[in-house]
Structure formats: structure tokens, C-alpha cells
Amino acid sequence: MKLKLILWLGISGFVLTACSEQEAQEQVSQMKVSVVQAKSDEWIRTLTLSGNVVAKEDVAISTPLQGLQVLEVKAEIGDWVEKGQVLAELEHSSVQSQLAQNEAALNGAKANLIAQEATLREAEATLKRYQTLMQSESVSRVEFDQQKVKAQTAKAAVQAAKAEIVQLQAQLNDNRHQRTKTQVVAPASGLITQRAVESGSLTKDEVLFHLAKNGELEILSEVNRDEVALLRTGLNADFQLGAQLLPGTLRLISPEIDAASRLAKIRIQPIEPLAIKPVKTAIGTDVAVKLHLALKAVAVSIPFSAVSFDNQGQAFTKVVNLQNKVEKRAITLGVMHQSAVEILTGLQTGEQVIKQAGAFVDEGDVIEPILE
């Protein structure tokens, strides 16, 4: 009886020892690992770009007169000018001389017209008397015809004088137009942003001034072809100008993509006009732009840290099943947002994945998941 008891106690101790070793082994193998749940989300996406300050509407100002000396420059960069204001004076002595000559000739032609009209009135009055005298045969037919010729000649002289006046008036108008051209004037009100003319220089076939019409400035930036698809006019934007963070809206998306750079231009209009009087914002000033894109609904997303790639470039993640066993799961990636990535196929919301893809766990391992 004692022998049986000893044997039973020995067997029981062996079984208990074996169970304890197995439990200890399981506890050792079930290490604690951080996991996250795949979830649906709405991403507030932004697009960060670089840009610079430009005129909303740039007006290039030049002159059609070439080779004339610039007498005086009357506008500087940063000046506010009104429409019609003189920006520069060109040499105009030859034009002024021709103008004076044609004015004198026009005055002479007008005086000549007055004289010719007087002659015509006298000839027509005499011809009328001759018609009466012809009835009483007081004058001969020859005398009447001679007076008739004089009246016709006087009438032709009046018409010639009028034609001369019209011609001289046209020449005078051209002279005045040419004289006006020697004054370079602002075609619109706005801000002078560039000046490429100096006193004493000769005019060439080039722009003399650049003007920001109505003083309106905005931000010019560029985006690539993929980014264009994310944009629409009216999107909110922020831009960093010096120490200021200012709001704006996307006003224009160019429909043309540059063949060389593969970039498209966009323009962002500030909510509040940029300060121009006095000039605080120079054309070409660099700015950092952040565009706020539309919300994107994501069906499934996980941290990008949970994604690995095999030798063939196939993306996968390590899924923890209901038995806390690790499975290697192939997935298809969508777009990234900050530290998260969209999962198109291979994963459902609520499933748990190893947070760090590089964690020292292999497929088939049993772990203790720590949900973050």
C-alpha cells in the first residue's frame, strides 16, 4: 500500500512538473507585442508648395517710337500711378517743329478759304446781274459766258481750299498723335513693379515699365500632373509671407502642363489685399503655400510602420488572428497621409496588425497583443 502511494505521488509530481514547464514555455513564447486596429477614417489632406508673389494682372508698358532720347523718367518702382499719368518724357523737338509748321499752314489755308469764299460770292452776284442784263440785251453773250467761267473758277478754288484744310488737319492730328506718343503714360491705375528705362537712354523695342493693374498681387505656384487632379478652384490655402501666415483661396488652375517641366501653374488670391502703399511686398518674394484639399473617405487604413515589402516588392502586413497567432497577409496600398496608408485589398476594418513591421515575430508565432 505504501509502495502504491509512493508511485502515485511520484507520477503526480512528474505530471505537475511537465505541466509547469509547458505553461512556462507558453508564457515565454507569448511575448507582448504592440498592435493596432485597421480602421476607416476621413483624411484632411494638405499640399505643401513653394511659390512667389506676382501681379494678378501684369501690364507691360512700352512706346512705338524707336531711337528717341528719354528726357525724364517720372515714375519709380513702388509708385502708385493713375490711368493717363505720364511715366516718362521722350525727346520731341522734331515732332514739335513739324506740329508748329502744320499749325501755321492750317491757319494760312483757313485764311485762303475765307478769301476764296469772298471771291466766289462776288462772282456769283455778278453772274446773277448779268443774267438780268442778258434779258434786256445790255450785255453780250460773250461777256455773260466769261462771268460764268469766273464764278465756276471761284467755286473750284473754294473746294480746293477746303480740301487743303482737310489735308493739313489730318497732318496736324498725326503730329499731335506723335507728340502724345513722346509721353509714355499709364494705361491703367496700379503699382509700378519694374522699371527698365533711364534718363538719357534711347528707346528700343522693349518694355519700359511693368505695372500691377489696380495694385492687385497674388501667389504663383506650380504643381505636377498628379497633384492637378486633386485641385479645384475655391480651395482654401495658407501662405507664409515673412513672419505672417495669411489666408487665401485657389483662384486659377492652368489647363496647360509645361512640356519640359511637366508642371502646371496655379494662382492663389489672398483674402486680404497684400500691402502695397508703402511697398511691403516685392514682386518675386518667395512664399511657402499650403493648400487644404477636399476630405478623403478611407475605408481601411493602418500606420505605414505596419507595412513590409518582400523581395518582389509585394506589400504585406502581419495580422494577429483571434487565437493571437501571427499571419502574413498580402495587401494592396492606396494613398498615404501623414503616417498612415490606405489599404485597398487584403485587410478589413477591426483586424489587428503588428504596429512595427520589423518586430521580431514570425508567421505562426503566438503573442500577447497590446492594443494601442
Residue pairs with C-beta under 8 A, 6 or more apart in sequence:
26 366
29 365
29 366
30 324
30 366
30 367
30 368
31 361
31 367
31 368
32 367
32 368
32 370
33 320
33 354
33 355
33 359
33 361
33 367
33 368
33 369
33 370
34 354
34 355
34 356
34 359
34 369
34 370
34 372
35 320
35 352
35 353
35 354
35 355
35 369
35 370
35 371
35 372
36 302
36 303
36 306
36 352
36 353
36 355
36 371
36 372
37 349
37 350
37 351
37 352
37 353
37 371
38 300
38 301
38 302
38 343
38 347
38 348
38 349
38 350
38 351
38 352
38 353
39 300
39 301
39 302
39 349
39 350
40 297
40 298
40 299
40 300
40 301
40 349
41 297
41 298
41 301
41 340
42 295
42 296
42 297
42 298
43 295
43 296
43 298
43 337
43 340
44 292
44 295
45 230
45 292
45 293
45 294
45 295
45 296
45 337
46 290
46 291
46 292
46 293
47 223
47 227
47 230
47 231
47 290
47 291
47 293
48 288
48 289
48 290
48 291
49 221
49 222
49 223
49 288
49 289
49 290
49 291
50 221
50 286
50 287
50 288
50 289
51 219
51 220
51 221
51 222
51 239
51 268
51 286
51 287
51 288
51 289
52 219
52 220
52 221
52 284
52 285
52 286
52 287
53 217
53 218
53 219
53 220
53 241
53 274
53 281
53 282
53 283
53 284
53 285
53 287
54 217
54 218
54 219
54 220
54 267
54 283
54 284
55 191
55 193
55 210
55 211
55 212
55 213
55 216
55 217
55 218
55 283
56 212
56 213
56 214
56 216
56 217
56 218
56 267
56 269
57 212
57 213
57 214
57 216
58 193
58 210
58 211
58 212
58 213
59 187
59 188
59 190
59 210
59 211
59 212
59 213
60 207
60 209
60 210
61 87
61 184
61 186
61 187
61 207
61 208
61 209
61 210
61 211
62 184
62 205
62 206
62 207
62 208
63 90
63 181
63 184
63 203
63 208
64 181
65 90
65 178
65 181
65 182
65 203
66 203
66 204
66 205
67 202
67 203
68 90
68 91
68 92
68 182
68 202
68 203
69 90
69 91
69 200
69 201
69 202
69 203
70 88
70 89
70 90
70 91
70 197
70 198
70 199
70 200
70 201
70 202
70 203
71 89
71 90
71 91
71 199
72 88
72 89
72 199
73 87
73 88
73 195
73 197
73 198
73 199
74 86
74 87
74 88
74 89
75 81
75 85
75 87
75 88
75 186
75 192
75 195
75 209
76 192
76 195
77 192
77 193
77 194
77 195
77 279
78 191
78 192
78 278
78 279
79 191
79 192
80 189
80 190
80 191
80 192
80 215
80 276
80 277
81 87
81 186
81 189
81 190
81 191
81 192
81 211
82 186
82 189
83 186
83 187
83 188
83 189
84 185
84 186
85 185
85 186
86 183
86 184
86 185
87 184
87 185
87 186
87 192
87 208
87 209
88 183
88 184
88 197
88 208
88 209
89 182
89 183
89 184
90 181
90 182
90 183
90 184
90 203
91 182
92 179
92 182
95 175
95 178
95 179
95 182
96 179
98 175
98 178
99 172
99 175
99 176
99 178
99 179
102 168
102 171
102 172
102 175
103 172
105 168
106 165
106 168
106 169
106 172
109 161
109 164
109 165
109 168
110 165
112 161
112 164
113 158
113 161
113 162
113 165
116 154
116 157
116 158
116 160
116 161
117 158
117 161
119 154
119 157
120 151
120 154
120 155
120 157
120 158
122 154
123 147
123 150
123 151
123 153
123 154
123 155
124 151
124 154
126 147
126 150
126 151
127 144
127 147
127 148
127 150
127 151
130 139
130 143
130 144
130 147
130 148
131 144
133 139
133 144
134 141
134 144
184 208
184 209
186 211
187 211
188 211
188 213
188 214
189 213
189 214
189 215
190 211
190 212
190 213
190 214
190 215
191 211
191 212
191 215
191 276
191 279
192 209
192 210
192 211
193 210
193 211
193 212
193 283
194 207
194 209
194 210
194 283
195 208
195 209
195 210
196 206
196 207
196 208
196 209
197 203
197 208
197 209
212 276
212 283
215 273
215 276
215 277
216 273
217 270
217 273
217 274
217 276
217 281
217 283
218 248
218 251
218 267
218 268
218 269
218 270
219 237
219 239
219 248
219 267
219 268
219 269
219 270
219 287
219 289
220 265
220 266
220 267
221 265
221 266
221 267
221 268
221 289
222 261
222 263
222 264
222 265
222 266
223 231
223 263
223 264
223 266
224 262
224 263
224 264
225 257
225 262
225 264
228 253
228 257
228 264
230 293
230 294
231 250
231 253
231 266
231 291
231 293
232 250
232 253
232 294
233 249
233 250
233 251
233 252
233 253
234 249
234 250
235 249
235 250
235 291
235 292
235 293
235 294
236 247
236 248
236 249
236 250
236 291
236 292
237 247
237 248
237 249
237 250
237 268
237 289
237 290
237 291
237 292
238 245
238 246
238 247
238 248
238 289
238 290
238 292
239 245
239 246
239 248
239 268
239 270
239 287
239 288
239 289
239 290
240 246
240 287
240 288
240 289
241 274
241 281
241 285
241 287
246 270
246 271
246 272
247 270
247 271
247 272
248 268
248 269
248 270
248 271
249 268
249 269
249 271
250 266
250 267
250 268
250 291
251 267
251 268
251 269
252 266
252 267
253 264
253 266
254 264
254 265
254 266
255 264
256 264
257 263
257 264
258 264
268 289
268 291
274 280
274 281
275 281
296 335
296 337
298 334
298 337
298 342
299 342
299 349
300 342
300 343
300 344
300 347
300 348
300 349
301 337
301 340
301 341
301 342
301 343
302 317
302 340
302 341
302 343
302 347
302 353
303 339
303 340
303 341
303 355
304 336
304 339
304 340
304 341
305 339
305 355
305 356
305 357
306 317
306 318
306 353
306 354
306 355
306 356
306 357
307 315
307 316
307 317
307 331
307 333
307 341
307 357
308 315
308 316
308 317
308 318
308 357
308 358
309 315
309 316
310 316
314 330
315 330
315 331
315 332
315 333
316 328
316 329
316 330
316 331
317 329
317 331
317 346
317 347
317 353
317 354
317 357
318 326
318 327
318 328
318 329
318 353
318 354
318 357
318 359
318 361
318 363
319 326
319 327
319 328
319 329
319 347
319 351
319 352
319 353
320 326
320 327
320 352
320 353
320 354
320 367
320 369
321 327
323 366
324 366
324 367
324 368
324 369
325 364
325 365
325 366
325 367
326 354
326 361
326 362
326 363
326 364
326 365
326 366
326 367
327 363
328 363
329 346
329 347
329 353
330 346
331 343
331 344
331 345
331 346
331 347
332 343
332 344
332 345
332 346
333 341
333 342
333 343
333 344
334 341
334 342
334 343
334 344
335 341
335 342
336 342
347 353
352 369
352 371
354 361
355 372
361 367
